[in-house]
């Protein structure tokens, strides 16, 4: 980018209300759809910071070739570091008062920025706004949108987070100063957004829900993605990451022992469902020790004493007790 282009980029950023952070890794086609969904916004006062996370297929060059003429967009290149590192670089590069995250394979509806900014204006004490998102791909079979899922809990408090709440990064808009004070933890590769919201609430910030469906969360086959969605296809790994985060922050709960009991139960059942009885044993013991009245925990504990780590039919019945 020459000096005149750099000056234009700074002028565009000076007028921007939102810095859109788009981390990308080896997705030259999908990221174009994400970027176009930003350029089609009804609210034009934004800048786009594309963080190329060490792509090996020329993704950054493709983005610059297609969109480099727009002074609102700039591409930042860095060595591969994963989701948190890419988002953190975008946070540090942001020049607008608000940041909105957009994964490289997701898209926004045209009214996303306008709708999010309106809710933010209506809630001046809020530091973040989370909108609903429609599913596209195999997730559609479970529910049409995120908020319509039976298990959905708005991540608007620490207690909600401890009860299993979560939020999509591509539906989150947050004050830039708050994001720059927190950053994403690089300890987690697939649940860094959940851990981020825990620290957001611990710091005393407020998140408000925007019920409008303004983004699209897409699931598809294929490698790539700075947000490592190919890794999140392993539901067990994601769940274990989430349980590790819950355990880390359990002391903030009104009833920490209850949270720890639920963690032990869920860890045990994850291993049982996969037929890993030997691996499940210590968690079954912890579950039963914390809730000796659970006949299910006791039954599974006995089974784990005679079964090895082999898949067994019927091991994955419900987890309601």
Secondary structure, 3 states (H helix, E strand, C coil): CCHHHHHHHHHHHHHCCEEEEEEECCCCCHHHHHHHHHHCCCCCCEEEEEEEECCCCCHHHHHHHHHCCCCCEEEEEECCCCHHHHHHHHHHHCCCCEEEECCCCCEECCCHHHHHHHHHHHCCCCCEEEEEEEEECHHHHCCCECCCCCCCCCCCCHHHHHCCCCCCHHHEEEEHHHHHHHCCCCCCCCCHHHHHHHHHHHCCCCEEEEEEEEEEEECCCCCCCCCCCCCCCCHHHHHHHHHHHHHHHHHHCCCHHHHHHHHHHHHHHHHHHCCCHHHHHHHHHHHHHHCCCCHHHHHHHHHHHHCCCCCCCCCCCCCCC
